[in-house]
Amino acid sequence: MAFRSRWGWHPCDYETFTLLKRLHGAYWRALRQYATWKRWRRKMPHNRVLRRRIRDEQGRKIGSVVVGPWPEPPLPPLFCVRHSVLTHWGEDGQPLPEGRLTEEFVFDDLGIAAAYRAARRPTATEAEVMPLSLTADEVRRLAALCL
């Protein structure tokens, strides 16, 4: 089904497009949160600390003091999937004789980015309109979960 606007034909109505637009913004926020979490995860535990700078009488920085641990950044639950994976490599890079379970986090865009890009572009004729990868009901369901 195609919808007409001033600029051409679109694969979804305006209400679905606005939901897709908000979901696309939430997708980019989630991507930044995931990158923050990955930076936190890469650090060794003794480096995941918050520090406060110490200044002298003239206001110059002369050192720092550990205030406490740096809390783990939250992961967006809609876009991040947690898996338990059996690995045969240790944290030091050496092979292990027996495997151990580790947690792996995978970021999934759920097809939101591609659907938003497709919904933004009008086509000249109704026959050229390609259907979205997400249906309007799926967009509403994802918007209810995310927004």
C-alpha positions as CSV (number, residue, x, y, z in Angstrom):
1,M,0.0,0.0,0.0
2,A,1.4,3.4,-1.0
3,F,0.5,6.9,0.4
4,R,0.6,10.1,-1.6
5,S,2.2,13.3,-0.3
6,R,3.2,16.6,-1.9
7,W,6.6,15.2,-2.8
8,G,5.6,11.8,-4.2
9,W,4.6,8.3,-3.1
10,H,5.7,6.8,0.3
11,P,5.5,3.2,1.6
12,C,3.8,4.3,4.9
13,D,1.4,6.9,6.2
14,Y,2.5,10.0,8.1
15,E,1.7,8.6,11.6
16,T,3.8,5.5,11.0
17,F,6.6,7.7,9.6
18,T,6.6,9.8,12.8
19,L,6.8,6.7,14.9
20,L,9.7,5.4,12.7
21,K,11.4,8.8,13.1
22,R,11.2,8.6,16.9
23,L,12.4,5.0,16.8
24,H,15.3,6.0,14.6
25,G,16.3,8.6,17.2
26,A,16.0,6.0,20.0
27,Y,18.1,3.6,17.9
28,W,21.0,6.2,17.6
29,R,20.8,6.9,21.4
30,A,20.9,3.2,22.0
31,L,23.9,2.9,19.7
32,R,25.8,5.6,21.7
33,Q,24.9,3.9,25.0
34,Y,26.2,0.6,23.6
35,A,29.5,2.2,22.6
36,T,29.8,3.7,26.1
37,W,29.2,0.4,27.6
38,K,31.8,-1.3,25.3
39,R,34.4,1.4,26.3
40,W,33.6,0.7,30.0
41,R,33.8,-3.1,29.4
42,R,37.2,-2.9,27.7
43,K,38.8,-1.3,30.8
44,M,40.4,-3.4,33.4
45,P,38.5,-3.4,36.7
46,H,41.1,-1.4,38.5
47,N,40.8,1.3,35.8
48,R,37.0,1.6,36.2
49,V,37.2,4.3,38.9
50,L,36.0,7.9,39.2
51,R,38.7,10.4,40.2
52,R,38.6,13.9,41.6
53,R,41.3,16.3,40.8
54,I,43.4,17.9,43.6
55,R,44.3,21.5,43.1
56,D,46.8,23.7,44.9
57,E,46.2,27.3,46.3
58,Q,46.6,28.8,42.8
59,G,44.1,26.4,41.3
60,R,46.6,24.3,39.4
61,K,46.0,20.5,39.1
62,I,48.5,18.6,41.3
63,G,47.0,15.1,41.4
64,S,43.9,13.1,41.8
65,V,42.1,11.0,44.3
66,V,40.0,7.9,43.6
67,V,36.4,8.7,44.6
68,G,34.8,5.3,43.9
69,P,34.0,2.7,41.2
70,W,32.7,3.8,37.8
71,P,29.2,2.3,37.6
72,E,28.4,0.1,34.6
73,P,26.6,2.1,32.0
74,P,23.0,0.8,31.3
75,L,22.4,-1.2,28.1
76,P,19.3,-0.4,26.1
77,P,17.1,-3.5,26.6
78,L,15.3,-3.3,23.3
79,F,18.4,-3.2,21.1
80,C,20.9,-5.3,23.1
81,V,20.5,-9.1,23.3
82,R,22.5,-11.1,25.9
83,H,23.8,-14.5,25.1
84,S,25.7,-17.1,27.0
85,V,28.6,-18.4,25.0
86,L,31.0,-21.2,25.6
87,T,34.6,-20.0,25.0
88,H,37.9,-21.9,25.1
89,W,40.1,-18.8,25.5
90,G,41.1,-17.2,28.8
91,E,41.1,-13.5,29.5
92,D,44.9,-13.5,29.1
93,G,44.6,-14.8,25.5
94,Q,45.7,-18.4,26.3
95,P,43.7,-21.4,25.3
96,L,41.8,-23.2,28.1
97,P,41.6,-27.0,28.2
98,E,38.0,-26.9,29.3
99,G,35.5,-24.3,28.1
100,R,33.9,-21.7,30.3
101,L,30.6,-19.8,29.9
102,T,30.8,-16.1,29.2
103,E,28.2,-13.4,28.5
104,E,28.1,-11.8,25.1
105,F,26.1,-8.8,24.2
106,V,24.9,-8.2,20.6
107,F,23.4,-5.0,19.3
108,D,20.5,-5.4,16.9
109,D,18.9,-2.5,15.0
110,L,15.7,-4.6,14.4
111,G,15.5,-3.2,10.9
112,I,14.6,0.3,12.1
113,A,17.4,2.2,10.3
114,A,16.6,0.6,6.9
115,A,12.9,1.1,7.3
116,Y,13.3,4.8,8.2
117,R,15.6,5.4,5.3
118,A,13.1,3.8,2.9
119,A,10.2,5.8,4.4
120,R,12.0,9.1,4.0
121,R,12.4,8.8,0.2
122,P,9.4,9.5,-2.0
123,T,9.1,7.9,-5.4
124,A,7.7,9.4,-8.5
125,T,5.0,6.8,-9.1
126,E,3.0,4.4,-7.0
127,A,4.4,1.4,-8.9
128,E,8.0,2.3,-7.8
129,V,7.1,2.2,-4.1
130,M,8.9,-0.7,-2.3
131,P,7.2,-2.0,0.9
132,L,9.0,-1.4,4.2
133,S,10.8,-4.2,6.0
134,L,8.6,-3.5,9.1
135,T,4.9,-3.5,9.0
136,A,2.9,-0.7,10.6
137,D,1.9,-3.0,13.5
138,E,5.5,-3.9,14.1
139,V,6.4,-0.2,14.2
140,R,3.7,0.5,16.7
141,R,4.7,-2.5,18.9
142,L,8.4,-1.4,18.8
143,A,7.4,2.2,19.6
144,A,5.3,1.0,22.6
145,L,8.3,-1.0,23.9
146,C,10.8,1.8,23.3
147,L,9.1,5.1,23.8
